[in-house]
Amino acid sequence: MDRRKFVQSLALIPLTYTAMKLNELNKITESFDKTDTMPVLFLGHGSPMNAIEENEFVSGFRNTGKSILTPKAILCISAHWETKGSFVTAMQQPRTIHDFGGFPQALFDIQYPAPGSPELANECKSIVKKTILGLDDKWGLDHGCWSVVKHLYPKADVPIVQLSLDYSQSPQYHYDLAKELASLRKKGILIIGSGNIVHNLGMVAWEKLNEAFGYDWALEANEKMKKYMLVNDHQSLINYTSQGKTFELAIPSPEHYLPLLYALALKEENEKLSFFNDKAVAGSLSMTSVKIDKA
């Protein structure tokens, strides 16, 4: 090869590299063709024991799973994965994480072998502009995810990716980040927030852990949150620290509450919002769950 041809071949390298990158991106996009808009869920997950017990809340999860089309994949925002920075799980086979203690061995024996989806992880990374999403290969599926999703999809045959909660960021940041994920709903992706809108472990009546009752402040906060949701007053929910004593008691730390903001941010103007599992347990926990779907 003479010098001129050699220089010309070098000039083609960037074009070839760019074409390869575009081809990779097209493959990712083709994996998630357009579909009807998927619903959005916020699941009040409560005790890990809901993974193995039979109760009205488990029935609520099951019935909700039956009411929607099977998704191509799930993106779950769980209260139990907090990080500095934002990450998505990108492994082929996420492990089942038993991130709790003091429960029966039967709960630790549970495995939920749903596959991961590196394709969905890369799709998330490509559409989010607010921050850089890191691709994580170590986390897996924590109990905020698998303990409830197993009731929606007991065969563990729907791929799952988890998105972490950046604990250094504001509620407004999380709400805005969620909005960047909206296009996934039209690609067959079911987005699930998992937490509890009232979650104060310091005030739990442990001796009444399985009893459906709530302290006055917990019931008041729960009802006020629901009213804000029904009138689409998301800003009051984002600014929850300005809502008075009942909210202060209901949300002593934000991790179980923030997944709700992810769900609400994805609600479109013409969609309806409905509640299920709408009960308090053990005084200071609310199992209230939310479904957002076409009207």
N, C-alpha and C positions, 0 to 999 in steps of 0.2 A: 504493500500500500504506500503511495507517495504521500508527501507531506500534506498536500492540499486535501486529499481524500480523508486523511487521518483527522485533520482539523474539522472537516465537515461532519465526520462521525461523532466527534466529541460534542459538537453543537446539538446533535440530536438527542444526547443523553437526557437533558432536562425534560425534553418533550416526551420521551419514552417513560421517564419516571412519573411525570404528571399524569400520563395516560394510565399507567398502572395504578396510581392512587385513585383516579376517577373510577377506574374499573372496580377497585375494591369497594369504594363508596356506593357504586351502583348495586353491587351484590348485596350490601347491607340493606339498602333501600328496598330492593326487590323482595327481600325476605318478609317485608311488612307492607304488602299491597294495601290499597285503600279498602276500607270496610265501612259498614254502618258505624256510627259513633257508639263506642262502648260506654256502659255506665261507669260511674265512679263510686267507690265504697269507702266509708270510714267505719271500721269495726272496733267496738269497745271490747278489747280482748280479755280484760279481767284476770283472774287467777290462771296460772298454767294448767291447773287441774281441769279446766274446761276442755283440754285436749283429750282426756280419757273419760270424762263424766258424761252422763246423759241428763240433760236439763233443758229448760225452756230456751236458754241462750244458744246452746248447741243446735237446737231445732231451728232457731232463727237464722243461724249461719247456713245450715243446710238448705232451708227453704229459699234463702236469698240466692244461693248458688244455682238452684234449680230454675230460678226465675230469669236468668240471663243466659245469653249465648256463651258457649265455651270459648274463652279467649285464645288467641295464638300464644300469648305469654302474659305474665303478670309482672308489674312493677310495684313493689311494696315499700312503703316508707314506714318503718317500725320505730316505736319509741325506744327500742333496746339496742340501737346501733348509733351511738354518738361519736363523732370524730371531729378533729381539727381539720377543716377543709371538707370538701364534698367528694364522696366516692360512690361508685356503683360496683356491685359484684360482677365479675367477668369470667368466672370459671365455668367449665363445662358441667361439673357435678358438685354443687355446693353441699357442704356437710350440714348435718342437723345439729344445731348448737343447743345444749341444755344449760342455759345461762340462768340458773336458779339453784336454790338449795333448800333442804329441809322437807322435801316432798317424797312420796313413796317411790320405790324402785321402779314400779310399773311405768311411771312417767319418764324416768331416765332411759327406759328400754325402748321408748318410741323413736322410730326413725321415719323421716319423711323424705324419701329419696327423689324428690322432684329434680329434673335437670335444670341446669342454668341456661343462660343464653348470652354468649359473648356477642352475638349479633345485636341483641337489644341493648346491651351495655354500650356498644359502640354507637348505636343510633342515639342513645341518650347523650353521649359525649359530643356527638356532632351537632345536636340541635340546641344544646344549652350554651348560651353566650354570656350569661351573667357571671359565671365562674368557670374554672377549669375542673371538670370532673375527672378524678383519678380512677383508674381501673384497678379494682382490688381482687386479689387471688387468695386471700386468707380467711375472710369472714365466713360467709355461708348463710344459713337461714336460722335466725334466732327465734325464740319462742313467741315473740310478738308477731311473727309471720306464720310459722308452721303450725302453731297451736290452734289457729283459727282457719287458715287456708285449707288444712287437712279435712275440715268439715265441708268446705265448698267443693273441693276436688279430691275425694278420698283415694283415688287411684294414683295420685302424685304424678300425673301425666302431662301437666301444664308447666312449661318452663317458667322459672322465677328469677328475677333480678331484684336485689334490694338496693335502695338509695339511702345513704346515711344522712343523719342530721348533724349539720355543722353547729356545734354548741356555742361557737364564738359569734354567731350571727343573730340578728334581730328577727322577731316574728314577721316583719314586713319583708325581709330578705327571703324567708322561706316561702311566703305567699307569692312573691314575684318569681322566684325560681320555679315554683309549681306551674305557673302560667306558661313557661317556656316548654313544658312537657305536653301541652294540650294536643299537639298534632298526633301524638301516640294513640290517642283515643280513636282516631279514624284509621288506625292501622291494626286494629284487632287486639290492642293492649288494654288489659284491665288494670287500672291504677287503684291501689288499695292503701289507705292510711290506717295504721293500727296503733291504738293507744287507749286512752280513757279521758273523756272531757272533764270528769271530776275524778281526781286521783290524789288522795292524801293518805299515804301509807302510815304516817305518824299518828293518824286519828282513827285508823281501822279498828273496829270492834272484833278482835280476832276470835273471841269466843262465839261470835255470831257470823262467822265468815260466809256461811251458806244461806244466811237469811236475807230476804229481799226487804231491806228498809234503808232509809237514808236520814241523816240528820237534817234539821230544818235548813241549815245553811247550804247543804249539798243539794237538796231538792230545789231551793230557790235559785242557786247558780245554774243548775241544769235547765230549769225552765226558762231562765233569762237567756241562756245561750241558744236554746231552741227558737225562741222568739226572734232573736237577731238573725238566725239562719233563715227562717221562714220569710223574712222581709228583705233578705239579701243585704243586711247591714254587716258586711264583712269587716268594715273598718273598726267598728266597736269590738269585734272579736279579735282583730289584730292588736288593738290597743287594750288588751284584757287587763293589763296592770292598772288601768285607770277606771276599772269598773267596781271598785269598792271591796269591802271586807269579804263578802261571800265568794267573789272570784279569787281573792287572795288565799282563802282557805281551800278552794277547789283546785287551784293551780299553784301549789307551793314551789314547784319546779316545772319547766316548760316541756320536757321531753315527751310526756304522754298527751299533751295538748297540741303540739305543733303538727302532728300528722293530720289533724282535723283541718288545719289551714290549707294543707296541700289539696285535700279533697274539695274544699269550698272554692279555692282559686280556679278550679277546673270547671266549675258550673257555668254552663252557657245560659244566655238570657231566657231562652224559650224552654228551659228544662225545669222539671219539678224535683223537689227535695222531699224525701219522706223518712220517717224514723221507724226503727224496729229494735227489739230488745231494750226498750226504753224503761229501764228500772234501775234503782240504786241497790247496792248490796253492801253489807257490812258497815253501813253508816256513811262511809266517806268515799265510796267508789261508785261510778255510774257506768252501766253497761250500754248506755244509749249508743246506737249505731245509726249510720246515715247511708241512704242510697240516693244517688243523683242519676236521673235518667230522663229520657225524652217524655214530654208531657202527653 
